[in-house]
């Protein structure tokens, strides 16, 4: 039996850049109906709600009741109009899981390291996300078909 030599494996990224799973994003056609469902059926607690004109969404962040402030959240995303990215997602795939987000300490440093490895990001520079966080997305074709969001929260 012959062994093939392993493919070149790049050194790991700086371990302090990705620090947690931030949230799971779910596309919904009606935000109020979705918030009601998650609170009534799962006991989740809404902790933030906003309209993000830049992203074309009305959104809410929900936390499991009794969980810590830094726990993973559920983000519900409803389109503001039929031209928004979320509206197009719902038209193509229906409501459901839209993205998986990681909390990062330095989105610019992480973006540079990812690009150096040939990973495509959707934006040239980070954009404003929920609660004025800085965000970018890894292209799904470079992440096994998953839309991965990178979130650098604003300092408190």
C-alpha positions as CSV (number, residue, x, y, z in Angstrom):
1,X,0.0,0.0,0.0
2,X,1.4,3.4,-1.0
3,X,0.8,6.6,0.8
4,X,0.4,9.8,-1.0
5,X,2.0,12.9,0.5
6,X,-0.4,15.2,2.2
7,X,-1.4,18.4,0.4
8,X,0.2,21.5,1.6
9,X,-1.8,22.7,4.6
10,X,-1.3,26.3,5.4
11,X,-0.6,27.4,9.0
12,X,-3.6,28.1,11.1
13,X,-5.0,31.6,11.2
14,X,-4.3,33.7,14.3
15,X,-6.4,31.9,17.0
16,X,-7.5,35.1,18.6
17,X,-9.4,36.4,15.6
18,X,-12.4,34.1,15.6
19,X,-13.8,34.0,19.2
20,X,-17.3,32.6,19.1
21,X,-20.4,31.6,17.2
22,X,-22.2,34.9,17.1
23,X,-25.6,34.0,15.6
24,X,-27.6,32.0,13.1
25,X,-29.5,34.0,10.6
26,X,-33.0,32.9,9.5
27,X,-34.8,34.5,6.6
28,X,-38.5,35.1,7.3
29,X,-41.3,36.8,5.3
30,X,-42.8,38.5,8.3
31,X,-40.7,39.6,11.3
32,X,-43.5,40.1,13.8
33,X,-45.0,36.6,13.1
34,X,-41.5,35.1,13.4
35,X,-40.7,36.9,16.7
36,X,-44.1,35.7,18.1
37,X,-43.4,32.1,17.1
38,X,-39.9,32.0,18.7
39,X,-41.1,33.7,21.9
40,X,-44.3,31.6,22.3
41,X,-42.9,28.2,21.2
42,X,-39.3,28.4,22.3
43,X,-39.4,31.0,25.1
44,X,-36.7,33.1,23.4
45,X,-36.3,36.7,24.4
46,X,-35.9,39.5,21.8
47,X,-32.9,41.6,22.8
48,X,-32.5,43.9,19.7
49,X,-34.5,45.0,16.8
50,X,-33.7,47.4,14.0
51,X,-34.2,48.4,10.4
52,X,-31.0,48.2,8.3
53,X,-31.7,50.1,5.1
54,X,-28.2,49.3,3.7
55,X,-28.9,45.6,3.9
56,X,-32.6,46.0,3.0
57,X,-33.9,44.2,6.1
58,X,-35.9,44.6,9.3
59,X,-34.2,42.3,11.8
60,X,-34.4,41.1,15.4
61,X,-31.9,39.3,17.6
62,X,-33.3,36.7,20.1
63,X,-31.6,35.0,23.0
64,X,-32.5,31.8,24.8
65,X,-34.2,32.9,28.1
66,X,-31.7,32.9,30.9
67,X,-28.6,32.7,28.7
68,X,-25.6,35.0,29.1
69,X,-25.1,38.3,27.3
70,X,-22.4,36.8,25.1
71,X,-24.4,33.6,24.1
72,X,-25.2,32.7,20.5
73,X,-28.2,34.5,19.2
74,X,-30.9,33.8,16.6
75,X,-31.2,36.6,14.0
76,X,-34.5,36.9,12.2
77,X,-34.3,38.8,8.9
78,X,-37.3,40.1,7.0
79,X,-37.1,41.9,3.7
80,X,-37.9,45.6,3.5
81,X,-38.9,45.2,-0.2
82,X,-38.9,42.6,-3.0
83,X,-35.5,43.8,-4.2
84,X,-33.6,43.0,-1.0
85,X,-31.2,40.1,-0.8
86,X,-33.4,38.4,1.8
87,X,-36.5,38.7,-0.4
88,X,-34.5,37.1,-3.3
89,X,-33.3,34.4,-0.9
90,X,-36.9,33.6,0.2
91,X,-38.1,33.6,-3.4
92,X,-35.4,31.2,-4.4
93,X,-35.2,28.9,-1.4
94,X,-38.1,29.8,0.8
95,X,-37.9,30.9,4.4
96,X,-35.2,29.3,6.5
97,X,-31.5,29.2,7.5
98,X,-29.7,31.9,5.6
99,X,-26.3,32.3,7.2
100,X,-24.0,31.3,10.0
101,X,-22.1,34.0,11.8
102,X,-18.8,34.0,13.7
103,X,-17.8,36.8,16.2
104,X,-14.4,38.1,15.4
105,X,-12.0,40.5,17.2
106,X,-10.5,42.2,14.1
107,X,-12.4,41.9,10.9
108,X,-9.8,43.7,8.8
109,X,-7.0,41.4,10.0
110,X,-9.1,38.3,9.4
111,X,-10.2,39.5,6.0
112,X,-6.6,40.1,4.9
113,X,-5.6,36.6,6.1
114,X,-8.5,35.0,4.4
115,X,-7.8,36.8,1.1
116,X,-4.2,35.8,1.3
117,X,-5.5,32.2,1.3
118,X,-7.6,32.8,-1.8
119,X,-10.9,33.0,0.1
120,X,-13.4,35.4,-1.5
121,X,-15.3,37.9,0.6
122,X,-18.5,39.5,-0.7
123,X,-17.5,43.1,0.2
124,X,-14.2,44.8,-0.5
125,X,-14.5,46.5,2.9
126,X,-16.6,45.7,5.9
127,X,-20.1,47.2,6.1
128,X,-22.4,48.2,8.9
129,X,-24.3,45.3,10.4
130,X,-26.6,44.9,13.4
131,X,-26.1,47.4,16.2
132,X,-23.4,49.1,14.2
133,X,-21.2,46.1,14.1
134,X,-18.7,45.7,11.2
135,X,-19.5,42.7,8.9
136,X,-18.4,40.9,5.9
137,X,-19.3,37.5,4.3
138,X,-17.3,34.6,3.0
139,X,-18.6,33.5,-0.4
140,X,-20.6,30.3,0.0
141,X,-18.6,28.7,-2.9
142,X,-15.5,29.0,-0.7
143,X,-17.2,27.7,2.4
144,X,-18.8,24.4,1.4
145,X,-22.0,26.1,0.3
146,X,-22.6,28.0,3.6
147,X,-22.9,31.8,3.7
148,X,-20.6,32.7,6.6
149,X,-20.9,36.1,8.2
150,X,-18.0,37.6,10.1
151,X,-19.1,40.0,12.8
152,X,-16.9,42.4,14.7
153,X,-19.2,43.9,17.4
154,X,-18.9,47.5,18.4
155,X,-17.0,48.2,21.6
156,X,-19.2,48.8,24.6
